[in-house]
């Protein structure tokens, strides 16, 4: 990679100096909590990887503190409802499990480490102990995902069998086709490309009809009756959630096969389900509360879910341009008393699978990209010896998220020297071409065409002028489209830029961020 110019280096020095006065060093984890408003009702806690010890540890601390001191009572985690419903039974001293680790034995699929780790075990034991000491004001933990609809169907019919035998027969018969498959992918293959293709419209319509009928005619009747008889109300809420998972999970897996490459349709289905789960927990727990109190909720999920898609170049509110939306964006639009914290790192180690594998392992993180927020944060950590800090972004939310405009790109000077963001190589651009799809390309002195801007994709700007100036005003800095890194269950170093980075206006993603310069593996 070609070295940065003096102008670029001085620019970064100035940003770091300005940023120093706008961060709070994390002497202890309590500092993370200080800016969360007391009247907040939904707290979303992120992570830029699914395999980092520090993120789990900090979120566990925050969760315990908010339960004890701020009356949060429901925890929703990025996991499957059937798996975590078993955990919820354990923390309420129900079921046969003897330990937290045993209560998580239902999670047997990749990535097992996301919830089978020591921090999660310790948190679950803490929740159980809390409930034993606070039997009249317990906490609950549930999964917020929708990728186990076959298991959800099994749980639903088992509940109805003991609750309403007549309705059980109806649900069992009308959903019998789902019991023929050992997993969700097998079902999706058949409904999209196989023997069930002729029913690809009928099955979703049937499931949606069953859900609507159940919600309108049965759930509250069951709740009222169970309340009078002193029976378990949570299993009734769970039955409704399981039927919702049948609808959304079926759609999610079907769309994954139906959608063209690059489509966001299945992603949007999944995040809409997460939102509906938050809404259901609020509404149902308020309904069963003696005082009709709306419960305060904590959500654990990846930064890509709890951030705001509108602050990225792929975000939107419709699907006209294959827009992405996510649960953080929808929560912010619907619930004014919500607060979102993103978590970031530059270097260290992460637990993740490699490309095309289903085996997790400890991997060394590459240093963050030179045009990323994390790269600037790393420079600050290094210069001032601050390994961890928090940034309160709410005080910078003065402007709408700035979009990268094609017109602005097209006005950049030619001929001139440019830098490729994928390799860092500097080249001389002698011409600029724009095709009918809006893709802008630069021609170098050897007649090579190099993409400068492409509208679709997580990264739209692929080349920048040498001496490119990142805004030094901190409000503008957090509002510009720098890169941020996301690592999920896999870490693909071979294609890291395209696999794990996206452009973002950080100020519009979160209310605050926590940065840990060097992190360690969760396992």
Beta strands, then each sheet from edge to edge (+ up, - down):
strand 1: 24-25
strand 2: 42-45
strand 3: 72-80
strand 4: 140-145
strand 5: 296-300
strand 6: 338-353
strand 7: 360-365
strand 8: 388-392
strand 9: 416-420
strand 10: 426-434
strand 11: 440-444
strand 12: 449-453
strand 13: 463-465
strand 14: 482-485
strand 15: 501-504
strand 16: 512-519
sheet 1: 1+ 8- 16+ 6+ 2+ 5+ 3+ 4+
sheet 2: 1+ 8- 16+ 6+ 7-
sheet 3: 12+ 11- 10+ 9- 13+
sheet 4: 14+ 15-
end
